[in-house]
């Protein structure tokens, strides 16, 4: 039930550092500084570690292309999720023009569950991205106001120009995983000598902040990367090629879903039947839990959740502009796709009542989907074709079907209680005159009161949960009589 996009997002963000970006207040590198192939062409190998266990490797190359540079980044690593070990492979290639502006990119993620790919062509006005799994591809256009470049150029500049400690830079990063532009900040921390593949090496340490995730990197004077560290104990270490690809099979990786669940002081009996829950919330991320009445209220460190009542909701057509926005298709929720529309019509039949339509959709998704851990980036079209997956797949498919049926629907992410703590999870909210929770994994509408909401948004936002992981504690409080 964990939101696996958190873990895969963290690893991809760590190993795929050559995402396209538009530089902030950093002056572009001079042409004569890029003329030396020794400073441009690189071949770098890394071991990938989590909690000091080697889980994979990464290989990065930079070469000259017809107009500018060609970047390639390949990785292979293992993840354990709720007892299921999965091998994941990613690849990213990108080409630049003579002014180092991005011309195109290709991203691919392969896991036992599915293969996700995104291919982008860049013009001065827009990025056109074709993305999806297998034959279920969709097209997205993203407007541009300025050329976009590569953060690897930014990293090289920081090392070459001997930036002063404390210097801070910003860049707008387009991620092929989330299909949107995002802000990245880079702070120069200072000089450090660390172990490299051939012995001690002088580096400049920088901190990168992106999507609320903080990562550190140690960059050599020639712009090459020696080490990177991210949250949850993820680390990349520069190694010789034969070392990087060795000893990956030694021992099972840490089960991230279990290791990073939110502990609960107390127990919850019959959680799927809970109509009311009071929790004392503590930890560094306590302020990240939203006060979201009427279902979820947070005050004075006490979180109270009440399962909604569906009695006499307001008419669906009274949705505001905000709610109506959740009627439209989005990057991973292709509610306009012919197969999604046809399936929604088949499920709801001649039913016209919004609540009864919603119940039919929730029940169909629960009954039809096969539950299994899935490390991929789900889209509704691909999920409908495979009918397999975890909470992400259930939530994305239900959102698309409900929107196709005329019900504004959004994906939410948070945590849900199961056995020995709160596990990261995704479910839905449907507009039935007011927002009503629904969880197709459990066949619930409304969802039980052990669902703690953290954020709204589809798979493209779930990596933001990394800001919360490991920074919360819950204590069960008695409900007042």
C-alpha positions in Angstrom: 0.0 0.0 0.0 3.0 2.3 0.1 3.2 5.2 -2.4 6.1 3.7 -4.3 6.5 6.8 -6.4 8.2 8.3 -3.3 11.0 5.7 -3.4 11.4 5.5 -7.2 11.2 9.3 -7.4 14.0 9.7 -4.9 16.3 7.2 -6.6 15.6 8.6 -10.1 16.2 12.1 -8.8 19.5 11.0 -7.4 20.8 9.2 -10.4 19.2 11.2 -13.2 20.9 14.6 -12.5 20.9 15.7 -16.2 17.3 16.8 -16.3 16.7 19.8 -18.6 16.6 23.2 -16.8 16.6 26.9 -17.4 19.5 28.6 -15.5 18.6 31.2 -12.8 21.1 34.0 -11.9 24.1 31.9 -13.0 26.1 33.2 -16.0 26.4 30.7 -18.8 29.7 29.0 -19.3 32.0 30.7 -21.8 32.4 28.9 -25.1 36.2 28.7 -24.7 35.8 26.8 -21.4 33.8 24.1 -23.2 36.3 23.8 -26.0 38.6 21.5 -24.1 37.3 17.9 -24.6 38.9 17.0 -21.3 36.5 19.2 -19.5 33.5 18.2 -21.6 33.7 14.5 -22.4 33.3 12.3 -19.3 32.6 8.6 -18.5 31.6 8.2 -14.9 30.5 5.0 -13.0 28.8 5.0 -9.5 27.7 2.4 -7.0 24.2 3.1 -5.6 23.7 2.5 -1.9 20.8 2.6 0.6 21.5 2.3 4.3 25.1 1.2 3.5 23.9 -1.7 1.3 24.8 -1.7 -2.3 21.6 -1.8 -4.4 22.8 -1.0 -7.8 25.0 1.1 -10.2 24.8 4.1 -12.4 26.8 5.1 -15.5 27.0 8.6 -16.9 28.6 9.8 -20.1 29.0 13.2 -21.7 30.2 13.3 -25.4 30.1 15.8 -28.3 27.1 15.7 -30.6 26.4 17.2 -34.0 25.6 20.6 -32.6 26.4 20.5 -28.9 26.7 17.8 -26.2 25.0 14.5 -25.7 24.4 13.3 -22.2 23.5 9.7 -21.2 22.6 8.3 -17.8 21.8 4.6 -17.2 21.1 2.9 -13.9 20.1 -0.4 -12.4 19.1 -0.9 -8.8 17.0 -3.2 -6.5 14.2 -2.1 -4.2 12.2 -4.1 -1.6 8.6 -3.1 -1.1 6.4 -4.9 1.4 8.4 -8.1 1.0 8.5 -7.9 -2.8 12.0 -7.3 -4.3 12.0 -5.6 -7.7 14.8 -4.6 -10.1 14.4 -1.3 -11.7 16.4 0.1 -14.7 16.3 3.7 -15.9 17.9 5.5 -18.8 18.0 9.1 -19.8 19.6 10.7 -22.9 19.6 14.4 -23.8 21.1 16.5 -26.6 21.9 20.2 -26.7 22.5 22.8 -29.4 25.5 24.9 -30.1 24.5 27.3 -27.3 24.0 24.4 -24.9 20.2 24.8 -25.0 18.3 21.5 -24.8 17.1 20.0 -28.1 15.5 16.8 -27.0 15.5 14.0 -24.4 14.4 10.4 -24.0 13.6 8.8 -20.6 12.8 5.2 -19.8 12.0 3.3 -16.6 11.7 -0.5 -16.7 10.4 -2.5 -13.8 8.6 -5.9 -13.4 5.3 -4.0 -13.4 5.7 -1.9 -16.6 7.9 0.1 -18.9 7.4 3.9 -18.7 8.9 6.2 -21.3 8.9 9.9 -22.1 10.3 11.4 -25.3 10.6 15.2 -25.6 11.3 17.5 -28.5 12.2 21.1 -27.7 11.6 24.2 -29.8 12.0 27.8 -28.6 8.3 28.0 -27.9 7.5 24.6 -26.3 8.4 21.1 -25.2 6.3 18.4 -26.8 6.4 15.2 -24.7 5.1 11.8 -25.7 4.8 9.6 -22.6 3.2 6.4 -21.3 3.6 2.7 -21.0 3.8 0.3 -23.9 1.4 1.3 -26.7 -0.6 3.4 -24.3 1.1 6.8 -25.1 -0.2 10.3 -24.6 1.1 13.7 -25.8 1.6 16.8 -23.6 2.7 20.3 -24.7 4.5 22.5 -22.2 5.1 26.2 -23.2 8.5 27.8 -22.7 9.4 31.4 -22.1 13.2 30.9 -22.4 15.7 28.2 -23.5 16.2 25.3 -21.2 19.6 23.8 -20.4 21.1 21.1 -18.2 21.9 21.2 -14.5 25.2 19.3 -15.2 26.4 22.6 -16.9 25.4 24.4 -13.7 27.4 21.9 -11.6 30.5 22.3 -13.7 30.3 26.0 -13.5 30.1 26.1 -9.7 33.3 24.0 -9.5 35.2 25.8 -12.3 34.4 29.3 -11.1 35.4 28.6 -7.4 32.1 30.0 -6.2 32.2 31.4 -2.6 30.7 29.3 0.2 27.2 30.4 0.9 26.5 31.3 -2.8 23.0 30.4 -3.7 21.6 29.8 -7.2 18.2 28.8 -8.6 17.2 27.0 -11.8 13.9 25.9 -13.3 14.0 22.2 -13.9 11.7 20.3 -16.2 11.4 16.7 -15.0 10.4 13.9 -17.5 9.0 12.0 -14.5 6.5 14.7 -13.4 6.0 16.4 -16.8 6.3 19.9 -15.3 8.7 22.7 -14.6 10.0 22.9 -11.0 12.4 25.1 -9.1 15.8 23.8 -8.0 18.1 25.7 -5.6 21.8 25.1 -5.4 23.9 26.3 -2.4 27.7 26.1 -2.3 28.7 24.7 1.1 32.5 24.8 0.8 35.6 22.8 -0.1 36.2 19.2 1.2 38.7 16.5 0.5 37.0 13.1 0.3 37.8 9.6 -0.9 37.6 9.1 -4.7 38.1 6.0 -6.9 41.8 6.7 -7.0 42.3 8.1 -3.5 41.7 11.5 -1.7 40.4 14.3 -4.0 39.6 17.9 -3.4 35.9 18.8 -4.1 33.4 21.5 -3.7 30.3 20.4 -1.8 26.9 21.7 -2.9 23.4 21.2 -1.6 20.5 20.9 -4.1 16.9 21.4 -3.0 14.3 20.2 -5.4 10.6 19.2 -4.8 11.3 19.6 -1.1 14.1 17.0 -1.2 17.5 18.0 -0.1 20.6 16.3 -1.7 24.3 16.9 -1.4 26.9 16.4 -4.1 30.7 16.6 -4.1 32.1 17.9 -7.3 35.8 17.7 -8.5 37.6 20.7 -10.1 37.0 19.2 -13.5 33.2 19.2 -12.9 32.9 15.5 -12.4 30.8 14.1 -9.6 32.5 12.1 -6.8 29.7 11.5 -4.4 26.0 12.2 -4.0 23.7 11.8 -1.0 19.9 12.1 -0.7 17.3 11.5 2.0 16.4 8.0 3.3 20.0 6.9 3.2 20.4 6.9 -0.6 24.0 7.5 -1.7 26.0 7.3 -5.0 29.7 6.8 -4.8 32.1 7.3 -7.8 33.8 3.9 -8.4 35.9 2.2 -11.1 33.6 0.4 -13.6 34.4 -3.1 -12.4 33.7 -2.1 -8.8 30.5 -0.2 -9.6 28.8 -3.2 -11.1 30.0 -5.7 -8.6 28.5 -7.1 -5.3 25.0 -5.8 -6.1 23.5 -9.2 -5.3 25.0 -9.3 -1.7 22.0 -9.4 0.6 18.4 -8.2 0.2 17.9 -4.4 0.2 16.1 -2.7 3.1 12.3 -2.9 2.8 11.6 0.9 2.4 7.9 0.7 2.9 8.2 -1.1 6.2 11.3 0.7 7.4 9.8 4.1 6.9 6.2 3.6 8.1 4.9 6.1 10.6 5.0 4.6 14.1 1.9 4.6 16.3 1.9 4.7 20.0 -1.2 2.5 20.6 -3.3 0.3 18.5 -6.4 0.7 16.3 -8.9 -2.2 16.4 -10.9 -2.8 13.2 -9.3 0.1 11.3 -11.4 -0.4 8.2 -14.5 0.3 10.3 -13.2 3.4 12.0 -15.5 6.3 11.8 -13.5 8.6 14.1 -9.9 8.9 15.0 -7.9 11.3 17.3 -4.1 11.3 17.0 -1.4 13.3 18.8 1.0 14.4 16.1 4.7 15.1 16.7 7.9 15.2 14.7 9.7 17.7 12.4 7.0 17.3 9.7 4.0 17.8 12.0 3.2 21.1 10.3 3.0 19.4 6.9 -0.3 17.8 7.8 -3.1 20.0 6.4 -6.1 21.2 8.4 -8.7 20.1 5.9 -12.2 20.4 7.4 -14.7 18.9 7.7 -13.1 15.5 7.4 -9.7 16.3 8.8 -9.0 18.9 11.5 -5.6 19.7 13.1 -5.4 22.0 16.1 -2.8 22.2 18.9 -1.0 19.1 17.7 -4.2 17.0 17.8 -5.4 15.6 14.6 -9.1 14.5 14.4 -10.5 12.7 11.4 -14.2 12.0 11.0 -15.5 9.7 8.3 -17.9 11.8 6.1 -21.6 11.4 5.9 -23.3 11.2 2.5 -26.6 12.4 3.7 -28.2 15.1 1.5 -25.2 16.4 -0.4 -25.5 19.5 -2.5 -26.1 19.1 -6.3 -22.9 18.2 -8.2 -23.4 21.1 -10.6 -22.7 23.5 -7.8 -19.0 22.7 -8.1 -16.8 25.8 -8.0 -14.1 26.6 -10.6 -11.5 24.7 -8.4 -13.6 21.6 -8.3 -14.5 21.8 -11.9 -10.7 21.8 -12.8 -10.7 18.2 -11.6 -13.0 17.3 -14.4 -10.3 17.8 -17.0 -7.7 15.2 -18.2 -4.1 15.6 -16.9 -0.7 14.2 -17.6 -1.3 10.8 -16.0 -5.1 10.9 -15.8 -6.2 10.6 -19.4 -10.0 10.8 -18.8 -10.6 11.8 -22.4 -9.0 8.7 -23.9 -11.7 6.7 -25.9 -11.0 3.4 -23.9 -11.4 5.3 -20.6 -14.7 6.9 -21.7 -16.0 3.6 -23.0 -15.2 1.7 -19.8 -16.8 4.4 -17.6 -20.0 4.3 -19.7 -20.1 0.5 -19.4 -19.6 0.6 -15.6 -22.3 3.3 -14.9 -24.8 2.1 -17.5 -28.0 4.2 -17.4 -27.3 5.4 -13.8 -27.7 9.2 -13.5 -27.4 9.7 -9.7 -23.8 10.9 -9.0 -23.4 9.0 -5.7 -24.6 5.7 -7.2 -22.3 6.3 -10.3 -19.4 6.8 -7.9 -20.1 3.7 -5.9 -20.3 1.6 -9.1 -16.9 3.0 -10.2 -15.3 2.3 -6.8 -16.6 -1.2 -6.7 -15.6 -2.0 -10.3 -12.0 -0.8 -9.7 -11.7 -2.9 -6.5 -13.2 -6.0 -8.1 -11.3 -5.7 -11.4 -7.8 -4.7 -10.3 -5.2 -7.2 -9.1 -3.3 -5.8 -6.1 0.5 -6.1 -6.3 3.4 -3.8 -5.5 4.3 -1.8 -8.6 7.4 0.3 -9.1 6.5 2.5 -12.1 4.9 5.8 -13.0 1.2 4.9 -13.6 -1.1 6.4 -16.1 -4.8 5.6 -16.3 -4.6 4.2 -19.9 -1.8 1.8 -19.0 -3.5 0.7 -15.8 -6.8 0.0 -17.6 -4.9 -2.2 -20.0 -3.0 -4.1 -17.4 -5.5 -4.0 -14.5 -2.7 -4.6 -12.0 -1.0 -2.4 -9.4 -0.9 -0.9 -6.0 -2.7 2.1 -4.5 -1.3 4.5 -7.1 -2.7 2.5 -10.0 -6.1 2.2 -8.2 -6.3 5.9 -7.5 -5.2 7.0 -11.0 -7.7 4.7 -12.7 -10.6 5.7 -10.5 -9.8 9.4 -11.0 -9.9 8.9 -14.8 -13.1 6.8 -14.9 -14.9 9.2 -12.5 -13.9 12.3 -14.5 -15.0 10.5 -17.7 -18.4 9.9 -16.0 -18.8 13.6 -15.2 -17.6 13.5 -11.5 -14.8 15.8 -10.6 -12.1 13.7 -8.9 -8.7 14.2 -7.5 -5.9 11.9 -6.2 -4.7 12.4 -2.7 -1.8 11.0 -0.9 -1.1 10.4 2.8 -0.9 7.4 5.2 -3.3 4.7 6.2 -3.2 2.4 9.3 -2.4 -1.3 8.7 -1.4 -3.7 11.5 1.6 -2.0 13.0 1.7 1.6 11.9 0.7 4.1 9.2 1.9 3.3 5.7 2.2 5.8 2.8 -0.8 5.4 0.6 -2.9 7.0 -2.2 -6.7 7.3 -2.6 -9.3 9.7 -4.1 -11.7 12.4 -3.3 -14.8 12.8 -5.5 -17.0 15.9 -5.8 -20.5 14.9 -4.8 -21.7 18.3 -3.8 -18.7 18.3 -1.4 -15.5 16.3 -1.5 -16.0 12.7 -0.4 -13.1 10.3 0.1 -13.0 7.0 -1.6 -10.4 4.1 -1.5 -10.7 1.6 -4.3 -8.1 -0.7 -2.6 -10.5 -1.3 0.2 -13.7 -0.6 -1.8 -14.6 2.3 0.5 -16.7 5.4 0.0 -16.2 7.3 2.2 -12.8 6.0 3.3 -12.3 5.0 6.9 -11.0 7.5 9.5 -7.4 6.0 9.6 -6.7 7.7 6.2 -4.5 10.7 7.0 -4.2 13.2 4.1 -0.9 14.9 3.4 -1.3 16.4 -0.1 -3.5 16.5 -3.2 -2.2 15.5 -6.7 -1.4 12.6 -8.9 1.9 10.6 -9.2 3.7 13.7 -10.3 3.5 15.1 -6.7 4.0 12.0 -4.6 7.7 12.4 -4.4 6.9 15.4 -2.2 6.1 12.9 0.5 9.8 12.6 1.0 9.6 15.8 3.0 7.5 13.8 5.6 9.0 10.3 5.6 10.8 9.6 8.8 9.8 12.9 10.4 6.4 12.0 12.0 5.1 10.2 15.0 1.5 9.4 15.9 -0.1 8.6 19.3 -3.6 7.3 19.5 -5.9 9.5 21.7 -9.2 8.5 23.1 -12.2 10.0 21.3 -14.3 12.2 23.6 -17.6 10.8 24.6 
